[in-house]
Amino acid sequence: MAITRILAPNPGPMTLDGTNTWLLSDGIVIDPGPEIDSHLDAICEHEVQLVLVSHWHPDHTDAVDAVHKRTGAPVRALDPAWCRAAEPLTDGEVIGDLRVIAVPGHTADSIAFVTDDAVLTGDTVLGSGTTVIMHPDGSIADYFASLDRLEALGDLRVLPGHGDELPSIAAIAREYRNHRLERLDEVRDALATAGIRADDAAALATVADSVYASVPDSLRQAVEAIVHAQLAFVQR
């Protein structure tokens, strides 16, 4: 199956060089992305048969209604709120040459799509860096389970929601897991140094200021989301 990337012109600290919309040769579009006229034109110049959504975040879903209106293609997602003229996706479902797998963690509704030689990961795996666990919607415990599931796919190439293709989902899943475990150790160390518990009112600021001291203030909201998720995990 031929798979083509249509890169949306929405670069930024959270979107890297922009959102990747993936066009499959059978007319399936994965993640229509932002509602930007030039991006919509690039999608809709093709014959779109079906739109699939990896998760609910606006940089992946803002163009859902515009693409649906312009092409008439049904839209399917795990969350019924993003479905248009179609039923929600289900874990394990097969659509043509795609297999749907639930990979919660980044968000509760995150899914990936598996072909014979690739996995399209949405924001569960990125082309560079690591993804943010968006507490309370996201969960580190769920994310670890999803990484296990992705690692079991072996050396399929990775087509992420942002960034460039990666050569092996198994290798990157192991890297992501190790990174998360190291971060959790840093969180525990920061709490121990401050002499506070994960459920202490000061824990969020303490961990954010210690573990993520080098992250710019412009990303503070994302930092606090991941620290919330880390604190919830270490309290288990």
C-alpha positions, 0 to 999 in steps of 0.5 A, a space after each residue: 500500500 502506498 502511503 503519502 504524507 501531506 504536511 500541514 503548515 502549522 509548525 510549533 513547539 508541540 507540533 514540530 514541523 506540522 501535523 502529518 496527514 496521511 493519505 493511503 492509496 485506497 482513499 483513506 485519510 488519517 488525521 485531516 489536521 488543522 483547518 487551513 485552506 491550503 492544507 484542505 486543498 492538498 487533501 481534497 484534491 485526492 479522491 477521499 473515501 474515508 477519514 480516520 482520526 487517531 485522537 481528539 486533539 485539535 491539530 488532528 481534528 479541526 479539519 474533520 467537518 471541512 473535509 467531510 463537507 467537501 468530499 462527503 467521506 465518512 469520518 470514524 474515530 474511537 470517540 463517537 463525538 468525532 464520527 460523521 455519518 459512520 460508526 466509531 472504530 473498535 479495537 482490533 477492527 480491520 478496514 481494508 489493509 488497516 488494523 485498528 489498535 487502541 493505544 491509550 496514554 497520550 489521550 484516552 482515545 488514542 489509536 494506531 493503524 497497522 499495515 503490513 509494513 508500517 504503523 501510523 501512530 498519531 501522537 503516541 509516538 513522534 518522529 522526534 522527542 517524546 509525547 506528552 501524557 495529557 493528564 487527566 485524559 492521558 495516563 502513564 499506566 495506560 501508556 506503558 501498556 500501549 508501548 508494550 503493545 506497539 513493541 510487539 509489532 516488531 520492526 514495522 516502520 513508524 509513520 507518526 502524527 508529527 515529525 519524520 518516519 522512523 525505522 522500527 516501532 519496537 526500537 522506539 517503544 523501548 526507547 520511550 519506555 526507558 525515557 519514561 522510567 528515567 523521568 519517573 525516577 527523577 520525579 521520585 528523587 525530586 519529591 524525596 529531596 523536597 521531603 514531600 509526597 506526591 499528593 502534597 499541594 507543593 508537589 506539582 511546582 516542585 517537580 516541574 521546577 526541578 525535573 523540567 527546569 530547562 523547559 521554556 515557560 511557553 511550554 509550562 502548561 504541557 509540563 504541568 500536564 505531564 507532571 500531573 500524570 507522573 504524580 498520579 502514577 507514583 501514587 499508585 
